[in-house]
Amino acid sequence: MKANIHPDYHKITVVMTDGTKYETRSTWGKEGDVLQLDVDPKTHPAWVGGVNLRKTGQMEKFTNKFAFLDRTSGGTAAKKEAQPQQAAAKKEDKAEVKAEAKAAAPKAAAPKAEKKAEKKEKKEEPKA
């Protein structure tokens, strides 16, 4: 290691906002200095869960800006109430379409089977 190029690494005392103290090693200050914290993990909202993005208005701004991407988020109370009714109606429509498709499926399958049988018969016939 080269001499006189590295900072002095020494012990300091850190005092938290609630008054608790602990010793650590740091390059801050001089040997024995006291570092008084204004914000620490015990009191800062980011660490104690006090940050609520809805109170800042940023979450509403985001949802309003990108509401066109997700039709289920945002909107008025009337829209939110109408959504379950619309969803139920869509489910009923899908069920009806499936029932119709099932009913029509055997009818459509029969002509296909007949066509396949006809093709096999034509292949089996000897050519003159």
N, C-alpha and C positions, 0 to 999 in steps of 0.2 A: 504494500500500500504506500502511496506517495504521502509524504508528510505535509501537513498544513493545507490540504485541499478538502478535507471532509469536515462537516459541521460538528460541533461539540455535542455529544450525546450524554446527557446527564439526568439526574433525578429531579423531578418537580412534584409539587403537590397540586392536585386538581380538587377544587371545591365545587360541588354540585349546587343547584339552586335550592335544595332543601337543607343544605348545610353539611351534608356528609362529605368526608374527605378521603382521598386515597392517593397513594404515591405511585408514580409511573415514570418511565424514562422517555425523554423527548429531546428534540433539538430546539424547542421553544425556550426563550429566555435564558436565564443563567441557573447554575446549580442552586437548588433550594428555593427558587421562585415559586409563587402561588398563582395558579391559573384559576380565575373566578369565572365560572360558566354562567351565561345569561339564559341559555336554553340547553336543556339536556334531555336524554331519552326518557326520563321519568315524567317530564312535564310537556314535552313537545307533542302537539296533536297528531303528528304523523306516526308517532310510535305508540301513543296511548289510545288511538282509534277515535280521535275527536274530529277528524276531517270528514265533512259531509259535503260532497260535491253538489248536492241539490241545493244547499243553502247559498252556494256561491253563484248559482245561476248558470254555470258552465255546462252542467249536464243537460239542462233544458235547452240551452243554445245548440248543443250537439244533436240532441234528438230531433229538434225542429229542423235543423239543417239537413239531416239525412233521413227524415221520416219517409221520403218517397221510396227508399230502398226496402224498408220493412213496413208493410201495411198494418201490422198488428200494434206497432208502438205509436205513441203520440196521439194527437187528435182530440176531439171533444168527448164529453161524457156520453153524448147521444150516439156517437160512432162506436164507442166502446160497448154500449148496451146492444147495439144492433149487430155487432160482430158474432156473438154466439148464435143468434137467430139465423144469420147468413150462413154460418158454418153448418148448422143443422140442415138447412135447406140444401146446401151443396152435397152433404152426405146422402140425403134422400135421393137427389137427382142421380148421383153416382150409382146408388143401389138399383134404381130403376133401369139405368143404362145397362148395368151388368146383367140384370134379370132378362132384359130384352135380348142381349147378346147370347145368353145361354139358351134361350128359347129358339133363337134363329140358328144356332150353331149346328144342331143335328141336320136341319134342312140343307144347310150349305155343305155339310160334309158328304151327304149322299151323292150329289152330282159329281163331286170330285172322285169318290170311290168308283162310280160308274165309268168315268172318263179313263181312269187308270186301268180298269178291267178291259175296256175297249182297246186301249193301246197295247196291252199284253196280247190280246187276241190277234191283232193285226201283225204283231211281230212273229207270232207262232205260225201264222198262215204261210204255206210254202209259196214262193214267188215263181211265176211261170215264165 
